[in-house]
Amino acid sequence: MTGPKRKLRRIDAPFVSLGPSGVTVRDRLRGLTPEDEEVLRLVGGHMGALASRDLKARCADGLEHGKETWAARKRDLTVESSSRWAGSVTKATHDQWALARRGQAAYLDSLDTGIRMLRHRLSLPVGQKGTKRVPGGYRSRHEWFVKSRRLAALEERYAAARADGEAGRVHVARGGRMLNTRHNLAAAGLTEAGWRKRWEASRWFLSADGESGKRFGNETIRVTPDGEVSIKLPAPLAEHANATSGRYVLAAKVAFAHRGTEWADRIEGNLAVAYRIHLDVERGRWYLDASWTRPVVRTMPLEAARAAGMVGVDTNADHFACWRLDTHGNPVGDPARFPYDLSGTASHRDAQIRHAISQLLHWAKRSGVAAIGLENLDFTAETTREKHGRKKRFRQLISGLPTGKLRARLVSMAAELDMVIVAVDPAYTSRWGAQHWQKPFTTPTRKTTRHDSAAVAIGRRALGHPIRRRTTPPHDDRSDRRGHRTVQAPSGIRGREETRRPVTDRSRELRARTGTTRTRATSAPKTVRDARSAGTWVQDSLLLTD
């Protein structure tokens, strides 16, 4: 007798992801003179010091921050820079403090998840086995003791983080990413002097928010249609100006190759464009980033996205597994795989993701579809080591999936090719895909992997079809009548679909059950069957009864 079936969780309906909310383009500042670089360093260092001081003041305000304190900070900064520079600094400070608060809330959630899991496992007897959903007790008394110590440490961290959250305290520093590198210079391949240069460059502030209605969309860092770049110098550095109104014009000119027409249309219409100047210390190159916002709209209704079929994509730690499906949910052609390598530096990982996404989008475009089905992955609760225990490699596998960066890049890059992303619930896609699609599509010349079948499951869910291949027939269908067939009947249980047994077998069963024998002949004599099999025609003998 089988046990009760495990209750499945609710599966959310698929939806079309919103398009990108902003655009950023970049160009190199070529031909800068030594005087230009010196002025950029002076402005960046001066404004960076003001930004650091403003961030310290904002963190000191905590939850008591309001419009009055914001205005007071801006007035203090205006004296040493300008009104627009001060506005950009205070806005960047506010965004950085808000980001730190979100990170603090996520840290509290992670600690709470680990504490609850530790308490559960410590409450179970040592050696008790767990289930697929809930882990069991610890393997030994020693492990139980070590985990009890870890529980006390996590509870102490949680209390401290919660106290900071309630008081509005955050621990953040400008250029904080370089702090960890300072303690690992050998692993980063840097000297102390080289690290110091990167640390100072990361703390510079050369960003200016755009302003609609102003000339070319920005008064602080202005870029003309012919590519001339000029900067409004802060008040203490006005002596370095080489143009009117306290401006400094750089010798380098920019020309945005990507989205250049869209950028030119914006500045010709005096629409807001934000600029950021930064230095790549490793290469010794200066760059200018231009960014602007666009209204967030759903680019295509779900019904229109499904009209030409779908490409299902299964995201893995080292590749995308893809398969094209028609409108009925049937796989078409062969599956595709686009690998990427997430080892190495951050720039290398980012380039690998962009290259794999580019291959995926162009392959989908050639397939003739207008949408890509993708899992709405979120492994926040799965990466804690308290849940998976000794499965360190599995935790590293989940943590290595670039879910957040993948979603952002795929949505923005798909919008350039007029394609949309349909997000689906990831529940049971790998399991049901392997159950219903892996074996039927495996041939002597093609090996269908579990990831390929998961891509089919994702695509079918994005199209609104069930993952399983068969549906229940209507009632009173043929001779089966009610309730015999089930959806995707398991192998080995044929029921009435099996071949009828020979008459002789049924006669023996009847004699064994009733003790009687059949007297009517129901088949031709063996000699007749032998003659027919030999290719000659023989008249059948009469069927006689007693």
LUMVEX-276212 format. One record per residue (C-alpha): residue in three letters; x, y, z. Coordinates in steps of 0.1 Angstrom, whole numbers, plus 5000, padded with zeros to 4 digits. Layout:
<sites>
ALAXYZ/...
</sites>
This chain:
<sites>
MET500050005000/THR501450334989/GLY501750635013/PRO499950965009/LYS501051174980/ARG503251474987/LYS501351804983/LEU502752014955/ARG503252384959/ARG501252634940/ILE502752714906/ASP502553084896/ALA501353184861/PRO503953294835/PHE504253664828/VAL506153894803/SER509054064820/LEU509154444818/GLY511554604794/PRO514654784805/SER514155104825/GLY517355284815/VAL520055304789/THR523855344794/VAL526455394766/ARG530155434769/ASP532955594749/ARG536655644756/LEU538155994761/ARG540955974736/GLY543556244732/LEU543556384767/THR546456614775/PRO548356594808/GLU546556914818/ASP543256754812/GLU544056454833/GLU545356674861/VAL542156874862/LEU540056554862/ARG542056424891/LEU541656744910/VAL537956764904/GLY537456394912/GLY539456414944/HIS537756734956/MET534156604949/GLY535056264963/ALA536056414996/LEU532756604998/ALA530856294989/SER532556095017/ARG531856365042/ASP528156385031/LEU527856005034/LYS529156015069/ALA526656285078/ARG523756085062/CYS524755775082/ALA524855975114/ASP521256105108/GLY519955745106/LEU516155725107/GLU515956095117/HIS516656205082/GLY514156435065/LYS513756715040/GLU515256965063/THR518456765070/TRP518856695033/ALA518457065024/ALA521057155051/ARG523556915037/LYS523057045002/ARG523557405014/ASP526857305030/LEU528057134999/THR527057414976/VAL529557654993/GLU532457424983/SER531157324948/SER527957434931/SER524257384935/ARG524157114908/TRP527256934920/ALA525756934955/GLY522456794942/SER524256504925/VAL526356424956/THR523356424980/LYS521256204956/ALA524155954952/THR524555954990/HIS520855884995/ASP520955594969/GLN523955444986/TRP522355455021/ALA519155305007/LEU521155024991/ALA522954955024/ARG519554935041/ARG518354675016/GLY521454475020/GLN521054495058/ALA517454355055/ALA518654075032/TYR521453995058/LEU518853965085/ASP516653735064/SER519653515058/LEU520553495095/ASP516953425104/THR516753135078/GLY519952985092/ILE518853015128/ARG515452845122/MET517152565102/LEU519752505130/ARG517052495157/HIS515052245137/ARG517952015131/LEU519252045167/SER515751945180/LEU515851615161/PRO517551295175/VAL521151245163/GLY521251035132/GLN517551075122/LYS517151085084/GLY515451365067/THR513251395036/LYS513651565003/ARG512051885017/VAL513351895053/PRO516851775064/GLY517151545094/GLY519251545125/TYR523051565126/ARG525151265120/SER527151255153/ARG527251415187/HIS530351605178/GLU528551765148/TRP525551845170/PHE527852025195/VAL529652225168/LYS526252335153/SER524952435187/ARG527952665190/ARG527252805155/LEU523652865165/ALA524853085194/ALA527153285171/LEU524353345145/GLU521953455172/GLU524553705185/ARG525053835149/TYR521253855144/ALA520854055176/ALA523554305166/ALA522254345130/ARG518654385143/ALA519754655167/ASP521554835139/GLY518454805117/GLU516154945144/ALA518455235150/GLY518955305113/ARG522755235114/VAL524455115083/HIS528155015078/VAL529155145044/ALA532155315028/ARG532755464994/GLY534955234974/GLY534354964999/ARG534954684974/MET538654764973/LEU538954715011/ASN538954335008/THR541554344981/ARG543854535005/HIS544054225027/ASN544653994997/LEU547254174976/ALA549053864966/ALA545953684954/ALA544954004934/GLY548354034919/LEU548754394932/THR551354594951/GLU550454834979/ALA551155124956/GLY549054974928/TRP546254914953/ARG546455274966/LYS545955404930/ARG542855194925/TRP541455284959/GLU541755654953/ALA540255634918/SER537255434932/ARG536555714957/TRP536555994931/PHE533256154923/LEU532856274887/SER529156214881/ALA526456464872/ASP522656404870/GLY520856524839/GLU518256804839/SER515556834813/GLY515157184798/LYS518757274802/ARG521157304774/PHE522056954760/GLY520356804791/ASN523156864816/GLU524757184829/THR527557024850/ILE529056784825/ARG528056894791/VAL528556714758/THR527656894726/PRO526356714695/ASP529856724679/GLY531356544709/GLU532956834729/VAL533056764766/SER533157044792/ILE532957044830/LYS531657304853/LEU534457334879/PRO533757354916/ALA534257704932/PRO537657624948/LEU538957504914/ALA537657784892/GLU541257904886/HIS541757604863/ALA539057704839/ASN539957754802/ALA536457864790/THR533858114801/SER531458064831/GLY534057874850/ARG534057574826/TYR536957354815/VAL536857204780/LEU538556874775/ALA540756814744/ALA539156474738/LYS535956434719/VAL533456144722/ALA531255974696/PHE528855704709/ALA528855424684/HIS526055234702/ARG522755424704/GLY524455734691/THR521355844672/GLU519155804703/TRP521656004724/ALA521856274698/ASP518056304697/ARG517856354734/ILE520456624737/GLU519056804707/GLY515756804725/ASN517456924758/LEU516256604776/ALA518056484807/VAL521256284802/ALA523456184832/TYR527256154827/ARG529955984846/ILE533756014840/HIS535955744855/LEU539455604851/ASP540555244844/VAL543755244864/GLU544854904851/ARG544755024814/GLY545355394821/ARG542255504801/TRP539555754808/TYR535955674799/LEU532655874797/ASP529355704804/ALA526055854793/SER522755724807/TRP519155814806/THR515855664817/ARG513055544795/PRO509455464805/VAL508955104817/VAL506454934795/ARG505454574787/THR506754544751/MET504454274740/PRO501254104754/LEU501653744765/GLU499253614737/ALA501353784710/ALA504553654725/ARG503153294722/ALA501853334686/ALA505053214669/GLY506152954695/MET508752984722/VAL512352904730/GLY512652734764/VAL515952804782/ASP517252614812/THR519952804831/ASN522852604845/ALA526152674862/ASP528152654830/HIS525752674800/PHE522252754786/ALA520252454774/CYS517652564748/TRP515052404727/ARG512552564703/LEU508852474706/ASP505952534683/THR502652694693/HIS501352344704/GLY504252284727/ASN506052034706/PRO509852054703/VAL511152144669/GLY514552054655/ASP517551974678/PRO518352134711/ALA521052394714/ARG523652464741/PHE525552784747/PRO528452744773/TYR530053004795/ASP532853004820/LEU532253184853/SER535753154867/GLY538353434868/THR537853804872/ALA534553994873/SER535154144839/HIS535853804824/ARG532653654839/ASP530653954827/ALA532053914792/GLN531253534792/ILE527553604802/ARG527153874775/HIS528653644748/ALA526453344757/ILE523353574758/SER524253714724/GLN524553364709/LEU521253264725/LEU519353564712/HIS520653544677/TRP519853174676/ALA516353244688/LYS515853524663/ARG516853284634/SER514353034647/GLY511553274640/VAL510153314676/ALA509453644694/ALA509853524730/ILE512053324753/GLY510853134782/LEU513153164813/GLU512853044849/ASN512253314875/LEU515053184897/ASP515753304932/PHE518053094953/THR518253334983/ALA516853065007/GLU518752784991/THR522352904995/THR522452875033/ARG524752605044/GLU522452525073/LYS519852365049/HIS522152155028/GLY524752075054/ARG527751885040/LYS526751945004/LYS529252204998/ARG529652144961/PHE525852174957/ARG525752504976/GLN528552634954/LEU526652524923/ILE523552714933/SER525553024944/GLY527453024911/LEU524253064890/PRO524253434878/THR520553474883/GLY520353854890/LYS522853964864/LEU521453724839/ARG517953854842/ALA519054214839/ARG521354154809/LEU518953924790/VAL515954154793/SER517954454781/MET519754274753/ALA516454104741/ALA514754444739/GLU517354544712/LEU516154254690/ASP512454314696/MET512154004717/VAL510553954751/ILE511253734781/VAL508453524795/ALA509253444832/VAL507853114845/ASP507752944879/PRO510752704882/ALA508852454903/TYR509452084891/THR510652184856/SER513751964858/ARG511951664874/TRP508851664852/GLY510851744821/ALA513051444826/GLN510051224835/HIS508051314804/TRP510451434777/GLN513951294782/LYS513350934772/PRO510950984742/PHE513451224725/THR516551014731/THR517650834699/PRO520750634689/THR522050944672/ARG520951204698/LYS521251194735/THR518751414752/THR520051534786/ARG518051634816/HIS518751994809/ASP517351964774/SER514151814787/ALA513952084814/ALA514152344786/VAL511152174770/ALA509252184803/ILE510052554807/GLY508952634771/ARG505652444775/ARG504852624808/ALA505652964791/LEU503252864763/GLY500452784788/HIS500552404782/PRO501052134809/ILE504451984810/ARG503251614806/ARG502751494770/ARG499251324773/THR495951454785/THR493051264800/PRO490551134773/PRO486951244775/HIS484451034795/ASP482850744777/ASP485650734752/ARG485750414731/SER485350104753/ASP487350224782/ARG484450414798/ARG485150614829/GLY488350664848/HIS490550394833/ARG493250604816/THR495250854836/VAL497451134824/GLN500850994814/ALA500250644827/PRO503450504843/SER505450244823/GLY504749874831/ILE501049924839/ARG499249854806/GLY495749774819/ARG493249724791/GLU495749854766/GLU497549514766/THR497049254740/ARG494149014746/ARG495248664757/PRO494748364734/VAL491448184737/THR493047864750/ASP494448054780/ARG491048204788/SER489547854785/ARG492047704809/GLU491247984834/LEU487547924830/ARG487947544836/ALA490047614867/ARG487547854880/THR484247674873/GLY485247314868/THR483447304833/THR484847284798/ARG483847454766/THR482347224739/ARG482247474710/ALA485247474688/THR486547824685/SER489547784662/ALA490647604631/PRO492547274633/LYS496247294635/THR496547114601/VAL494647394584/ARG496847664599/ASP499947474588/ALA498647444552/ARG497847814551/SER501247894563/ALA502747684535/GLY500947894509/THR498247654497/TRP494447704499/VAL492647444521/GLN488847444528/ASP488047494564/SER486447194582/LEU482947234597/LEU482847354633/LEU480947084652/THR479347084686/ASP478346804708/
</sites>
